[in-house]
């Protein structure tokens, strides 16, 4: 089946969504689990670094809980369990959505909208241990576990009452009276029997569960209003109550030393700290978040508070002063509103994005910790001084941006224009802050000569020259100005001269796009007056004009080819040669208005997006549609990296930036559908790719299968060709040390002989053998046969050790036994695999153990005696195994090194290990090979085979050398 040209890769900018986080302490580290759409992610709270991303779930996460390596995520009525990042099971028992989960020991408690409390045994997915019906007249909203109350849980209801249940006996212990307002949150206090209750009317109540008594009431606990309703009457009291009716959404108690504080979060985005000892308001963190608070957590024994809200952010506040006033310590945040403009920067390694939340952000496509928001010059401090919200002091939302990397370290290199603002602003990416210059024409130059002074129009288009020295700004009145980025000085405007000498702005209406060529010779501008004009960049005079036939909405300029893609209101993209000032291509196909256009770095692709939820890729040379992808939601902005490997998009009602990988670079190009008008449906990228565990497992299996295809049964790489020598891929030291083992031993020889210890330790008797691990001899109470009177008796270790050595000498070693069994089976693969796993010293030890102890010379000359000599046969089998490796063209260097102790060889696969093995055999068994005729004939065959192999290798090396010399001379 044909696939899309760009496949989902990952989503950037998602920190947390509208679900309270779950906190767990493991050892010295504390981790927070947050929800992001249909998955969850874990942060290490010490530095707020992303640790892990969970699997993709079928629906959005509505509740979270965690224990050890297990994470529980509720999606509707089902609860999905995952061990680290791998899904392990599903708990299905609720008939409605889950409201909240708690982990108590080995039990998982889940509270649902179906008015049931289910108790699960962790790891048992079939059915819950207990099902507690809370009653038809009680609608639950939240729950909490009071400290020291074993097997008990407090459940809050929407009618303002509480219930205390024993979930083991499934009995209702006590019902608490209603406070007349829905219970929104519960929190157990460090004081025994005391529970904090947050209500929807803004009150926070501290209640003693044991005596059913109210300890304290905090009115307007979330500090959303003035709380004047308590001191007024009538309409004034009603108005004041409406102004301060922010519901309490989360609570947290401070533990350890210091002031006993209660942190209260509400729907207004404020965090109020209450001094419980003085029963007064301690401090209010204004502008803590831009959305209602979701969770608050005081770290145990630390003056550290963590908060999260629906504005896609997590923040930590430290109370390290003597007055315990909190200050922002660290935070992670993304766009709180959907981004509208996205552009690649630094060869695709970074992304610039701006959205309706009035923030300007930099995202890293490599390291998520490097993503950050660019500073707008101390907005928080100024807001505190002016007693206004920081949001009011931020610049309006960005409508267009332009950047150049050339002068990044010298001065501001990014220019943005903002909605309704006549000025364009510069940014220094090297310092991640707003630049020092504001680009605004002087008051005496804001209108053409002879015209009346008018109110400055809003800037609508910006561009930066390729040299990084100039910024170009177009506004809503059709005016185009040029500025010097280093100094911020206005360097003139582009006017049209009439026949009578009158000057008119560059366009009759709004300028929608600007761009200059690579040499700063031409400037191209397009406007909503359906005109494209080119200008002499230096002389600021009109060079050409082209009527487009429809109002322009977008401009994308390719500086290398001087081709400009202009998107128009008639949903047609016109490709214009700006030097000839004529249309060379027309692309039409969108059924709704265009939202963005882009040209690839090699000028072969044109990418367009529209409100019809499609993204089209056009082949510019062929003037055809390469592919149509249906995104599901409209694309508001798109950008393609310079290397054309990653496509970044922003979408309607999506707060993230989505990355797509090119299948021509990271996939199978043959599987990409091309030159078709049929839309291919694709899903938006996620933080964790769909079926990540299955893909990871399948990738490992495919990698293992490919590895098996490239190797044989011995583990050696398969030969690449019949005439090529294939190396073993073993470490170089493994076969090279085999060649120089005698030298290494001589250098490692101790300078002084070992000294006898003063008190020799007791040693247990061991069985002699070649193994490095000692094998202790078993105690034998039987009397040794043939023991004469006066010799050692049954307990003699000398005689027992002597008998064991005789039996050990009679049995062949594991090395020789494997050699013989492989020869009998006709396949030396297992023997070669055993050799590949031995160290040089262990292999040398095995070869020396195969030494043939020659006796009488007449016996050596007798052929029958030679046949009966098993040691000679073993050496012959070893040569046969090495000959097989040479014939199969593998383990070349290993066999060579091994036989170099025997003779000089040839080879083909496992090249270097074969060479080392041969060298070692020649050194150890050289005398035996020369003494026996059968072994000498085998050695001669190996020598002929080796000579032919080296001749082939020499010929190949000569061919390569001649080719390199030819190419080198040709370049000179």
Secondary structure, 3 states (H helix, E strand, C coil): CCECCEEEEEEECCCCCCCCCEEEEECCEEEEEEEECCEEEEEECCCCEEEEECCCCCCCCCEEEEECCEEEEEECCEEEEEECCEEEEEEECCCCCEEEEEEECCEEEEEECCCEEEEEECCCCCCCCEEEECCCCCCEEEEECCCCCCCEEEEEECCCCEEEEECCCCEEEEEECCCCCCEEEEEECCCCCEEEEEECCCCEEEEECCCCEEEEEECCCCCCCCCHHHCCCHHHHHHHHHHCCCCEEEEEECCCCCCCEEEEEECCCCEEEEECCCCEEEEEECCCCCCCEEEEEECCCCCEEEEEECCCEEEEEECCCCCCCCEEEEEEECCCCCEEEEEEECCCCEEEEEECCCCEEEEECCCHHHCEECECCCHHHHHHHHCCCHHHHCCCCEEEEEECCCCCCCCCCEEEEECCCCCEEEEECCCCEEEEEEECCCHHHCCCCCCCCCCCCCEEEEEECCCCCEEEEEECCCCEEEEECCCCCEEEECEEECCCCCEEECCCCCEEEEEECCCCCEEEEEECCCEEEEEECCCCEEEEEEECCCCEEEEEEECCCCEEEEEECCCEEEEEECCCCEEEEEEECCCCCEEEEEECCCCCEEEEEECCCEEEEEECCCCEEEEEEECCCCEEEEEECCCCCEEEEEECCCCCEEEEEEHHHHCCHHHECCCCCCEEECCCCCCCCCCHHHHHHHHHHHHHHHHHHHECCCCCECCCCCCCCCCCCCCHHHHHHHHCHHHHHHHHCCCCCCCCCCCCCCCCCEECCCCCCCEECCCCCCCCCCCCCCCCCCCCHHHHHHHHHHHHHHCCCHHHHHHHHHHHHCCCHHHHHHHHCCCHHHHHHHHHHCCCCCCCHHHHHCHHHHHHCHHHHHHHHHHHHHHHHHHCCECHHHHHHHHCCCCCCCCCECHHHHHHHHHHHHHHHHHHHHHCHHHHHHHHHHHHHHHHHHHHHHHHHHHHHHHHHHHHHHHC
